[in-house]
Amino acid sequence: MIKYIVPILLALASAAHAKEISRADLRRLPLADVVVLGETHDNAQHHLAQAEAIRALKPTAVVFEMLTAQQAAKISPYLIVNKPALEQSLRWHNSGWPSFDLYYPVFSAAKDSKIYGAGRPKQQVRAAYKQGAAEVFGPDAATYGLTRPLPKAQMEQRKQEQFADHCKAMPLAMMGAMVEAQRFRDAAFADTVLQALRENGAPVVLITGTGHARRDWAVPALIRLAAPDVTVLSVGLLEKPVTDTPPFDLWLATEPAKREDPCLAFK
């Protein structure tokens, strides 16, 4: 595998040097084999930032959490520059993701890259919730650490975070299963990214939510576990205020998107 890393640049994004960046810094990100761009899904500024980073990085491939492999296979050079046709082909209006208007700048910026879909069918995610991530992922589960239980402290933290993300409207006892579903998705995204890297070379960009982009236990950590020679840069696109040091190599804080209270859906 061809390496694009310049060691001194990678050092700038190590855990000891993790830092907040500006919008201008997206045009000069440290080089890495894989760049994970985490987003808040309904924040338009985050998608514009992702598009800016993609134009600067010129990745060989862009992997989308929002697409399945079947959807990604439909995308052609003609389709990706035709917004209405692309939206219709992907059946975006039935996808459950925010407006395609938010995401199209990312697709447009990736028009010269190979597009991959990392999403898994909903029935597989539900099965991981019920049966566990390792059972559903299959023979390569150990490659991504799915056959090992999480450390107790990490599991408790992740359960509490899932509890908060679901507005404390579901029993805390159910959150362990939610974590298993999350582990399954993290491993699926990491597996697709590594496939894209094998097939196209570096750099590869992953478009995903911030929860999947965190460097300590999500996709970047699983890539490092499965392929220690692959260099990964995690960039978190966050909303202000950011009170603690976030779990990313680099992060950019924007104004929050205007939205209704997401917890209303649980009421």
N, C-alpha and C positions, 0 to 999 in steps of 0.2 A: 504494500500500500504506500502510495506517495504521501509523504508528510509535508504539510504546509506550515508547520509550526516554526516560529523563530523563538528559541527558548526565552530570551529576555522579554519578549512580548507576552508570552504565556505567564511569566512570573508576575506580570502586572495584574493578572486576574486570579492569582492564587488566593486561597482562603485568607491568608495573612494580609493580602492587599485588596480584598474585596472593597468596592467603593461605589458611591453614587456617581452617575454620569449625566451629561447633558444631552440634548437632542443632537447637537453637532457631533458628539462622540460616536454616534451610531455610524458615521461615515468612516470611522477609523478604529473599528473594533479589533482587539487582539486576534491574531489568526489562530484557528483551530480546525481540526478535522470536522467537528460537529459544533454548530452553534444553535442553542436552544433559546428561542424567543418566546418567553411566557407572557401571556396577555390577560387582561380582564375582558371577557368576551364581548361585552356590549359597549366598550369604550372606543370610540372612533379614533381618538388620538393614538391608542396603542396599535391599531392596524396601520395607521399612517407611519408610525415609527418602525414597525416591522417591514413595511414596504421600503422605507429608506435604507434600512440595514441590508435588505436583500439586494437592492440596486448596487450598494457598495461592495458587498461580499461576492456577488456574481456566483452563487452556488451552482454546483452541477445538478443538484436535486433539492427539492423542497418537499418536506413531508408534512401533511396536514392531519391533525387530530380529527378535524371535522369531516373528513372523507373516508369512505371505505376503499379497499383496493379496487372494487368493481367500479365505483364512481370515478376514481382517479384514472382508470384505464380508458374512460370515455374522452378524456381531455386531449385535444389535438391543438397544434399551433393555430389553426383557424379558430377553434372554439374559444381559446383562452383570450383572444383579443375581441371577442364578440360577447359583450356582457349579457344581453338578454338571452342569447342562445346558450351560454354557459350556465346561467342560472336555471334555465328550463331543463337542460340536460342533466344537471345534478339534482333536480327536483328539490331545490333548496327550500322552497316554501313548505315542504313537508318534513324538513330535517330537524326542526326544533332549535336550530341555531338562530342567533340574531340576524337582522336584515342583511341581505346579500350586499347592499350598498356599503356596509361597513367592511366586508371582506374583499370586495373586488379589487381595491388597491393592492392587496397582497398578491392576489392571483395575477394581476397585471404586471407587477414587478417581477414575478417568477416566470414570465412568458418564455424565457430562454432556458429554463431549467426543466429537468424531468420531474413530474409531479407524482407523488406517492400518497396513498391513503393509509393511515395507521389505525383508523377506527375499526372496532370489531362489532359484529352484529349484537343488537341489544339482548338477544337470547343468550349469547355467550357471557355477557356481563352479568346478566341475572343468574346464570349458572354459577359463575365465580362467587357471587354473593351467597349462594346457597351451599355450594360444594367446596369452596375454597379456590384460590387462584391457581395453585399447583395442579389440582385435579383437571381443571379446564384448559390450562395452557398446554399441557401435554409433555412429551418426552424432554423438551428443552427447559423445563421449569427450573431445574437446578442451576442452569447457566445464569439465570437472573435472580437466584437466591430465593425462589418461591417455595422451595421445600424446607426452608429453615424458618422457625418462628421468629417474629420480630423481637428485639430486646424489649423487656417489660416496660421500661420508661418510654421508649419510642411508641410502643403500641398504645399506651395510655394517652400520650400526647395526641396521637393521630385520632383516637376515638373522641377525645374532647374537641378537636378541631372539626371533625365530621359532625359532631353534635351541634356545634355552633353554626356550621355551614347550613345545617338543616333546621335552623331557627329553634332548636331545642323542642321541635314539635314531634319528634319520634323518640321512642325510648332509648336511653343511653345503651341499653343492653344490645340493641341492634347495630350499634356502630362498629363493632368488631367485624361483622360481615361486610359493612360498607368499606372498611379498610381493605378487606380481601379483594373486593371488586376494584378498588383503586390500585392495588398492587398488580392485579391482572392487566389493567389498562396501561400502567407504567411499563410493564414488561413488554406488552404488545407494541407500544410506541418505540421503545428501545430496539426491539427486534426489527421493526420496519426501517428505522434509521440505519442500523448496521447493514441491512440488505441494500439500501440505497447507496451506502458508502462502498460496499463491495462492488456494486454494479456500475458505479459512476465515478468513483474517486472523490476526494475532498475538494471543497468543503460541502457539507450537507447542512441544511437548515431545517429545524423542526418548529412548526407553528403549533402552539398548544397553550393551555391555561397555565397560570402561574403555579398552581398546585402540582402540576406534572413537571415543571421546570426547575423546582428547587434542587439544589446541588447535594443536599445531605442524604435524601432517601428516595428521590423520585427518578425520573428518566436519566439525568446525568450520572447519578450514582450507579444505576443498573448497567449503563453502557460501560462505565469504568470496571464494573465487576465482570461483565461478559467479555470485554475486549480491553485489557489494561493498556495496550499500546495506542489506543485511540484517544486523542486529545479532545476535550469537551469544554466549551464555554457556555455558561448559563447566564442569560440576561433576563432579569425580571422587570416587566413593565407594570408599575404599581400606581395606585391612586393615593394622593395626599389625604391625610397626613401619614407619614411613615415614621413610627415612633421608635422602633427597635431596628437593629441591624438585620436586614432580610437575608434569607438563606440562598443567596445567588452570588455568582462571581461579580457581576455588575448589576446595577439597577437604575431605572429611570422613573421618576415620580411625576405624574401628570395630575391635572385637576380631575376630580371624579366626574363620571358621566352622570347626566340627569336621568334618574330612573325612579320608578315607584318602589316602595318598600318590598323587597323580594319575599319577605316573610308573610305578606298578605296571602300568597298562594297557599300557605299551610293552614290558614285560618278559614 
